[in-house]
């Protein structure tokens, strides 16, 4: 926690100075108790921006390769991401999805904030893709409310998710939070695939409304492969 506060104290002002982020609906994030933040994923720096614009520390899953580098750059990345709340998981293994789900459940059962991108990967073209049902299983297993959010403009600051962010006049980031979604009406139905799909689609509908993105009823991974 101390490292997170240090990172936020140092990089928070830099973020505000460089990109003048506009934060909308921050009051929708509960001040205490478990909550799931679910949003779109445009570029690499989304996971750097989100922890810096929320009052509470956000824990999220990240590729273990982000924290295994031995170079100076690799060690700095590991220090930053783990300090911000990233929990490294080998998502490429056969049980990667289960490990991510169980990690999220543990975080929420501890009364913390868990951030997730339901698309499962970065959008290949700026559109919003079909959500995977892990978000629904997590919400129904834990009873945690889901606060949808939208990243707007991060893909213009860092196109393609590669290289250093661009510092140009007129580039501005907006992070928009929606009202909490309560799925308690589906309690005990976390194994019903129709319910899981309905919950996931409701979350993605809210993310689409907040972001203004065009929706594509296809998984982003399939779009990338094509």
N, C-alpha and C positions, 0 to 999 in steps of 0.2 A: 504493500500500500504506500509506503514512504517513497519508493522508487516512482510509482505512478504519479504521486503528488509533485515530485521533483520534475518529472518529464512534462507534466501539464503546466507547471509554473514557468518552465523554460521555453517550451515549444508553443504553448497556448498563445502568448503575445505575438510570437513570430508568425503563427498561422493567421491571426487577426490582421497583422500588418501587411502580409503579402497577398492574402486572398480575400480579405474582408468578408469572411463567411457570414451568411445570413441564417440565423437559427430560428425556425418557426415551430411553435407548438411544443417547446421543451417542457412545459408544464404538464404535458400528457404522460411523461415518464414518472411513475410513482416514486416518491421519495424514499420508500423502504419496501422491503419484501421482494419476493422473486418476480422477475418480469423478463419476457422475451422481446428483444428488439429484432424485428424482421424487415429487411429492406432489399433494395436492388443493389446490384454490384456492377459498377461501370469500369473501374480501373483499380490498380494496385493500391493507390493512396486512400481508397475508401476506408480501409482498416486502420489508417493512421489518423484520418480526420475524425471518425466517429468517437473514439475514446477522448479526444481533445475537446469535443463540443458538448459532452454530457457531464452533468454534475456527479453522477455515480460512476464508479469504475465498471467498465464493460469487459466481460470475459468472452472470448471467442476462440473457435478452433482455427488452427493454422497448420500449414504443411510443416512437417518436422525439419525439412531442408532449410527453413528460414532461421533455425537456431543451431544448426550443426556446422556452420562454416567456421574454419579455423583462421582465416585471414583477419586483418583488422576490421575490414568492412563487415565480414561475417559476424565477428564478435559484437560489433556495435549494433547490428541488426538484431542479434539475439537479445542483447541488453535492452534495446528499445521495445521490441515486441513482447517479450515476457514481462517487462515492466508495465506495459500498457494493459496486459491481461490475456495475452495470447497463450493458449494451451496447445503445445505441439502434439499432433497425432499423425501417424502414418496412414493417410487416407487412401493410399494406392494399394494397400494390402487387401486380402480377401475379406477381412473383418473391419475395414476402415470405417464403414458407415455405422456399424454397431458401436465401435469405440467412440465415435463422435457423438452418437446419441446418448450413450451412457455418461460421457463426460458432461454434456449439457445438462442431463438430469441431475448429476451430482451438484453442479454449480447452482441450479435452481433450488434444490432441496436445502442448500445452505443459505437461501434467502438473497442470492445475488442476482446480478443482471447478466443475461446471456445474449450475445449478439449472433445473428445467423443470416446468411444469404440463401433464401429458399431455392434460388435458381441453381445453386450448387457450384457455380463457376462464374467468371466474369462474362458479361454480355459481349458477343463478338462484333456487334454492330450498333450498340446503343439502344436497341429495343429491349423490351421486357419479355423474358421467356417463362415457360411453364414452371411452376414451383414443384419441388420434390416434397413428398409427404412426410419427411422427417420432422418438419416444423410442426405438423399436426400431431404426430405421435408424442412429441415433446410436450406440447401444450396440454394434451389430454392426460398424459401420464402424471404430470406435475400439478395441473390445475392453475398454472401461472398465466396471467393475462398476456396477450400479445400486443405490443405497440408497434404498428407499422411505421416505417420511415422511408424517405426517399432522398437519395443523393442526386443533386442536380449540379451539373457543371464540372464535376471532377474529371470527366472524360475529356473536357477541353483543356483542363490544366495539365493532364498527363495522358495524351492520346495513346491508345493501344496498350496502356499499362507499362510502357517501357521507358527507360531513361529518367532523367531528372524532370520534375515538374517545370512547366513553362511559367516564366514571370513576365506577363504582358499586361499592359493597361486594359481594363475592361473585362478581364477574366475574373469571375467571381463564383464562389461555391455557395450553394444553399443546401442546408440539411433541414428537411421538413418532417416533423413527427405528427402522426395521426392519433386519434383517440384510441384508448385501449380496447381490444376486442376480447370479449368474454365467451369462452366456449364450454362453460360448466354444464350447459344443457346436454353435452355429449359425454358426460362423465361415465367411465367404464366401457367406452366404445372405441378404445385406442387400437383395436385389432380389426375393426370394420373398415374395409378398404374404401367403401363408398363414403363413409363419414370422413375418413382421412382426406379423400380427394375434395370433398365439399369444404372442409375447414381450410385446406391449403388454397383452394381457389378463392375463398373469401378473403384470405390474407393478401393474395396476389392482386385481387381486385382493388383493395385499398391502396396497395403500393402503386398500382397503375394510376389511380386517381390522384395520389399525392405527387407522383413524378411527372405525369403527363406523357409518359412513354407509350409508344405503340406496342400492343400486346401480340405475342406470337405463341400459338398453342402448340409448342414443340419444345423439347428440352434443349437447352443451350449447347450441351455437349454434342447432340446430333447435328445442330446447326454448324458447329465448328468442324465436325468431321466431314460435313458436306462441302 
